[in-house]
């Protein structure tokens, strides 16, 4: 089992959904990074459950405690460890279902892989609850990236069939990305946000769920990060993005839509703007040959509908070895897309910092301080 990501900036997550606590260890984090605790709390609050009628009723504060690697308001360079205590578990909801395989969940694969020793309560280590420590890690990484004016931001591109506008990928405004952080449903078109909220509530009232797409942009990257083939920027981002529970698709730039273009349009023409080499368009998402080209890195992730729903579904009781039905009880999100936005951003920030440290080493922070 591997719950560790990265080669230079290594992120290790631990814990279970209904265990005493979940947490993260950050290894390879350079010393001297000034951490704004309020910013980290804000990032955690964006993902936190129980905030409004659009999310689960499970109420967790997601308060964190840093155990090591932080002193006098800055990172020390030694492993930074933080824990988040679980306080609102309703484990009894899962006892009647412990032998029933919930459709869309890892109950069956987890049971087979770990010989029945896996913690089935709330999905255990497979749970989206484990994205909380990932957001903590991303909040730390974001603050390191801010020293180089690198900014990560996202909006909800769609919920089910409701679509928001797309980023103008060649001209993304920093203030727009910052403002999106303050919206319950971060969208470019507020009318689309209202329709998305209604779509989620409709699914909730039907005891069902919906999924959607998140579009993310990373600004102010130098044209140096990533390598050809196996360590391309796309490869590294896709690796961690597909590690997020419920992510079922990733595309960069125009993604699958680029197949409908001719090469004469799909190619991003080079121009000089204020004495800098740029491209007039950004259909390739800021990456060429696996390396950032200085344009915004733009990608989208597809999030599947929450698998825990109240509608009766067909399943198997693996202890009795017979077919049966299940209606999942408990407190679940009718849509996890909005809460997944800071998780996707965190994942991107972790990769970017890892690749920066690979190129420049830990001394990079000394140059920026």
C-alpha positions in Angstrom: 0.0 0.0 0.0 1.3 3.4 -0.9 0.0 6.6 0.6 3.1 8.6 -0.2 3.5 11.0 -3.1 6.4 13.0 -4.5 10.2 12.7 -4.8 11.5 16.0 -3.5 8.4 17.2 -1.6 7.0 14.0 -0.2 3.4 13.9 1.1 2.3 11.0 3.3 -1.3 10.8 4.5 -2.7 8.5 7.2 -5.8 7.6 9.1 -9.4 6.4 8.5 -12.7 8.2 8.1 -14.0 7.0 11.5 -10.7 6.6 13.3 -9.4 8.9 16.0 -7.6 11.2 13.6 -6.3 11.7 10.1 -3.1 13.4 9.2 -0.2 14.2 7.0 3.6 14.2 7.1 5.4 16.6 4.7 9.0 15.6 4.1 11.5 17.6 2.0 9.8 20.9 2.8 12.5 23.6 2.8 13.2 25.6 5.9 12.2 29.3 6.3 8.7 29.2 4.7 6.5 31.6 6.7 3.2 30.0 7.2 0.0 32.0 7.5 -2.3 29.8 9.7 -5.3 31.8 8.8 -4.8 31.0 5.1 -4.5 27.3 5.9 -7.7 27.5 8.0 -9.5 29.2 5.1 -8.4 26.4 2.7 -9.5 23.7 5.1 -12.9 25.5 5.5 -13.4 25.4 1.7 -13.4 21.6 1.9 -15.0 21.2 5.3 -18.2 19.2 5.5 -21.5 20.3 7.0 -21.3 23.9 5.8 -24.6 24.2 3.9 -27.6 22.2 2.6 -25.5 21.2 -0.5 -23.1 19.1 1.5 -23.2 16.2 4.0 -24.6 16.8 7.5 -21.4 15.4 9.1 -20.0 18.4 11.0 -16.3 18.4 11.3 -14.3 21.5 12.2 -11.2 20.2 10.4 -9.1 22.0 13.0 -5.5 20.9 12.7 -2.6 20.6 15.1 1.0 20.8 13.9 3.2 18.4 15.8 6.6 19.0 14.3 8.5 20.9 11.6 7.2 24.3 12.5 8.9 26.8 14.9 8.7 30.6 15.3 6.1 30.9 12.5 8.3 29.2 9.9 9.1 25.7 8.6 12.2 24.2 10.1 13.2 21.9 7.2 12.5 18.8 9.2 9.3 16.7 8.6 6.2 18.7 9.2 3.5 16.6 10.7 -0.1 17.7 11.2 -3.2 15.8 12.6 -6.9 16.5 12.2 -9.1 14.8 14.9 -12.4 13.2 13.8 -15.2 14.3 16.1 -18.5 13.6 14.4 -18.4 10.0 13.4 -21.7 8.0 13.1 -20.1 4.5 12.9 -23.3 2.7 13.9 -24.7 3.6 10.5 -22.3 1.2 8.9 -22.8 -1.8 11.1 -25.9 -3.1 9.3 -24.1 -2.8 6.0 -20.7 -4.3 6.9 -21.3 -7.4 4.7 -23.1 -5.5 1.9 -21.1 -4.2 -1.0 -22.0 -0.6 -1.6 -22.2 0.0 -5.4 -19.6 2.5 -6.5 -17.5 2.1 -3.4 -14.2 0.2 -2.6 -15.9 -2.2 -0.3 -15.4 -5.2 -2.5 -11.9 -4.3 -3.8 -10.8 -3.3 -0.3 -12.1 -6.5 1.3 -10.4 -8.7 -1.3 -7.1 -6.8 -1.2 -6.7 -6.6 2.5 -8.3 -10.0 3.4 -11.3 -8.5 5.3 -9.1 -6.5 7.7 -9.9 -3.1 6.1 -11.8 -0.6 8.2 -15.2 -0.4 6.5 -16.7 2.5 8.5 -17.2 5.4 6.3 -14.9 3.9 3.7 -11.9 3.8 6.1 -8.7 4.9 4.3 -10.5 4.9 1.0 -12.8 7.8 2.2 -12.9 11.3 0.8 -12.3 12.3 4.4 -8.6 11.7 3.6 -8.6 14.6 1.3 -8.5 17.0 4.3 -4.8 16.3 5.0 -4.2 16.7 1.3 -5.7 20.2 1.5 -3.5 21.0 4.4 -0.4 19.9 2.4 -1.6 22.0 -0.5 -2.2 25.0 1.6 1.5 24.8 2.8 2.6 24.3 -0.8 0.6 27.2 -2.0 2.3 29.5 0.4 5.7 28.3 -0.8 4.6 29.0 -4.4 3.4 32.4 -3.5 7.0 33.4 -2.9 7.4 33.1 -6.7 4.0 34.6 -7.4 2.6 31.3 -8.6 -1.1 31.1 -8.2 -3.5 28.1 -8.4 -7.3 28.6 -8.8 -10.4 26.8 -10.0 -14.0 27.1 -10.9 -16.8 24.5 -11.2 -17.1 24.0 -15.0 -20.2 21.9 -14.7 -22.6 20.1 -12.5 -24.4 17.4 -14.3 -25.8 19.1 -17.4 -25.4 22.7 -16.1 -22.4 24.4 -17.6 -20.4 27.4 -16.5 -18.2 29.5 -18.9 -14.7 28.3 -19.5 -11.5 30.1 -18.6 -10.0 32.2 -21.4 -6.9 30.0 -21.1 -4.6 32.5 -22.7 -5.7 35.5 -20.6 -6.6 34.5 -17.0 -6.8 37.3 -14.5 -5.2 36.7 -11.1 -7.9 38.6 -9.3 -10.5 36.3 -10.8 -8.8 33.3 -9.4 -8.6 34.9 -6.0 -12.3 36.0 -6.0 -13.4 32.4 -6.9 -12.1 31.2 -3.5 -14.8 33.2 -1.7 -17.8 31.7 -3.5 -19.8 28.7 -2.2 -20.0 27.5 -5.7 -17.0 29.0 -7.5 -18.3 29.9 -11.0 -17.5 32.6 -13.6 -21.2 33.1 -14.3 -23.3 33.5 -11.2 -26.5 32.4 -13.0 -24.9 29.1 -13.7 -24.0 28.8 -10.0 -27.7 29.2 -9.0 -28.7 26.6 -11.5 -26.0 24.2 -10.2 -27.3 24.7 -6.6 -30.8 23.8 -7.7 -29.5 20.8 -9.6 -27.8 19.5 -6.5 -30.8 20.1 -4.3 -33.0 18.3 -6.8 -30.7 15.3 -6.6 -30.7 15.4 -2.8 -34.5 15.5 -2.7 -34.6 12.4 -5.0 -32.1 10.6 -2.6 -29.7 10.6 -5.5 -26.5 12.4 -6.4 -24.7 14.3 -9.3 -21.2 14.8 -10.4 -19.4 17.5 -12.5 -16.2 19.0 -13.8 -13.6 21.3 -12.2 -11.4 23.5 -14.3 -8.1 24.6 -12.8 -5.4 27.1 -13.8 -1.9 27.6 -12.6 -0.4 31.1 -13.3 3.1 32.5 -13.5 5.0 29.3 -14.1 8.4 29.6 -15.7 8.9 27.6 -19.0 11.1 24.9 -17.4 9.0 22.5 -15.3 8.5 18.9 -16.3 10.5 16.5 -18.5 9.7 14.5 -21.7 7.8 11.3 -21.5 7.5 9.7 -18.0 8.0 12.8 -15.9 6.0 15.2 -18.1 4.0 17.9 -16.3 0.9 16.1 -17.5 2.1 12.8 -16.2 2.9 14.2 -12.8 -0.4 16.1 -12.4 -2.5 13.2 -13.7 -0.8 10.8 -11.2 -1.9 12.8 -8.2 -5.2 14.0 -9.6 -6.3 10.4 -10.3 -5.4 9.7 -6.6 -8.3 11.9 -5.5 -11.3 9.7 -4.7 -14.1 10.1 -7.4 -11.9 11.6 -10.1 -12.6 9.7 -13.3 -11.1 11.9 -16.0 -8.3 14.4 -16.6 -7.7 16.6 -19.6 -5.3 19.4 -20.4 -5.9 22.5 -22.5 -8.6 21.7 -25.0 -8.3 18.0 -24.1 -10.5 15.8 -26.2 -11.9 18.8 -28.0 -8.5 19.3 -29.7 -9.2 16.2 -31.8 -11.9 18.2 -33.6 -9.5 20.9 -34.7 -7.1 21.0 -37.6 -3.4 21.4 -36.7 -3.5 24.9 -38.1 -5.8 25.9 -35.3 -4.7 23.5 -32.6 -1.1 24.8 -32.8 -0.6 27.8 -30.5 1.2 30.5 -32.5 4.1 32.2 -30.8 4.2 35.9 -30.2 6.2 38.5 -28.3 4.3 40.4 -25.7 6.1 43.0 -23.5 9.4 41.5 -24.6 8.3 38.0 -23.5 7.7 35.0 -25.7 4.1 33.8 -25.3 1.5 32.1 -27.4 -1.6 33.8 -28.9 -3.8 30.9 -27.8 -3.4 28.2 -25.2 -5.1 25.2 -26.6 -2.3 22.9 -25.3 -2.8 24.1 -21.8 0.5 25.7 -21.1 2.5 22.5 -21.7 4.6 21.4 -24.7 6.8 18.3 -24.8 5.8 17.7 -21.2 7.4 21.0 -20.1 5.6 24.2 -19.1 5.9 26.9 -21.7 5.2 30.0 -19.6 1.5 30.2 -20.4 -1.2 29.3 -17.8 -1.3 25.5 -17.1 -5.0 24.7 -17.6 -6.7 21.3 -16.9 -10.0 19.8 -16.0 -11.0 16.9 -13.9 -14.2 14.9 -14.0 -15.8 14.0 -10.7 -18.3 11.1 -10.5 -21.6 11.4 -8.7 -21.4 10.5 -5.0 -21.8 6.7 -4.8 -23.6 6.8 -1.4 -27.3 7.3 -2.3 -30.6 6.5 -0.6 -32.2 4.9 -3.7 -32.4 1.1 -3.4 -29.7 -0.6 -5.5 -28.7 -4.2 -6.3 -25.7 -5.6 -4.5 -24.2 -8.7 -2.9 -24.0 -9.9 0.7 -20.5 -11.3 0.6 -20.8 -13.2 3.9 -24.0 -15.0 2.7 -22.7 -15.1 -0.9 -26.1 -14.1 -2.2 -27.6 -11.2 -4.2 -29.7 -8.6 -2.3 -30.5 -4.9 -2.3 -29.1 -1.9 -0.4 -30.2 1.6 0.4 -27.2 3.4 1.9 -27.9 5.1 5.2 -25.9 7.9 6.8 -24.9 11.4 6.0 -23.6 12.0 2.5 -23.0 14.7 0.0 -25.5 14.9 -2.9 -22.6 16.3 -4.8 -18.9 16.4 -3.8 -17.7 18.7 -6.7 -17.8 22.0 -4.8 -15.9 20.5 -1.8 -13.4 18.9 -4.3 -12.3 22.2 -5.7 -9.7 23.0 -3.0 -8.5 19.3 -3.1 -7.8 19.6 -6.8 -5.9 22.9 -6.3 -4.0 21.3 -3.4 -2.9 18.4 -5.6 -1.7 20.8 -8.3 0.3 22.9 -5.8 2.0 19.8 -4.4 3.1 18.7 -7.9 4.4 22.2 -8.8 6.4 22.6 -5.6 7.8 19.1 -6.1 9.0 19.9 -9.6 10.4 23.3 -8.6 12.5 21.6 -5.8 13.6 19.0 -8.3 15.0 21.7 -10.6 16.3 24.2 -8.1 16.7 22.3 -4.8 15.9 23.5 -1.3 18.0 26.6 -1.9 15.2 27.9 -4.0 13.4 29.2 -0.9 16.6 31.1 0.1 16.6 32.9 -3.2 12.9 33.9 -2.7 13.1 34.9 0.9 
